[in-house]
């Protein structure tokens, strides 16, 4: 039986869409090389394979990673003052 409160239910998937690398770059102001450099450095997560060649990221995962990046940036700036 499907538990409708589980994170895999259809409602939660609709509320947490997949984003392409281009969409992330457009929203964050990154270039693709910068996006993949952040992934290599472990600052952004690797995407989920959704096809033979397609990789996507959940919006919630990207939002959380952006929050951590911004918090780290504020921490470094506070330390410099």
N, C-alpha and C positions, 0 to 999 in steps of 0.2 A: 504494500500500500504506500502511495506517495504521501510524504509528509509535506504539506504546503508551507511549512515554516523553514524547511531546509534550504540551504543556499543553492541547491540545484533545481529548485522549482522554477517553472516557467516565468512566474511573476518576477522573481529576483533576477533572472537572466535578462528580462526586458529592461529592468531598472539599472542594469550594469552592462552596457553594451561593449562590444569589442571595438578597439580603435586600431587603425593601421599606423604604421610608422609615419606616414605623411600627415595624418590627422594629429598625431602627437606633436610633430614638429611644427605644424601650423599653430596649434594651441599654445605651445610653450615657447615658440620663437627659436627653436633649435634647428640646425641643419641636420641632415641624416648622419653625416660623419660624427657630429657632436653627440647625437642620440646613441649611436653605437659605441662611442668612446665611453659614455656614462655607463652603459651596460657592461662593457669590459672591465671598468673600474669597480663594478659592483654597486654603483649608486642608483641605478635603475634595474629592475628585474628583466630577465629574459622573457620574451613573449611566449605565448602558447601556440603551438602549431595547430592550425585549423583546416589545413588542406595539404596537398603534396608540397607546395612551395610557400603557402601563405602563413604568415605569423601575425598574430594580433595580441593586444594587451587589453585586459579588462580596465574600464575607466576607473574603478575603485582602486585598483593596484597602482595605476599611474598617479591618481590624486594623492594617495598615501605617500608614494615615493617623492612627489613634488613637495609635500608638506615637510618631509624629512630633510630634503635638500634646502628648502627655505629656512627651516629651523637651524640647520648647520651653518648657513650663511649668516644668519643673525648672530649666532653664537660667536663666530669668528670676528664679525664686525664689533660686537660688544667687547671682546677681548682686546681689540686694538685701541679702544678709547681710553 
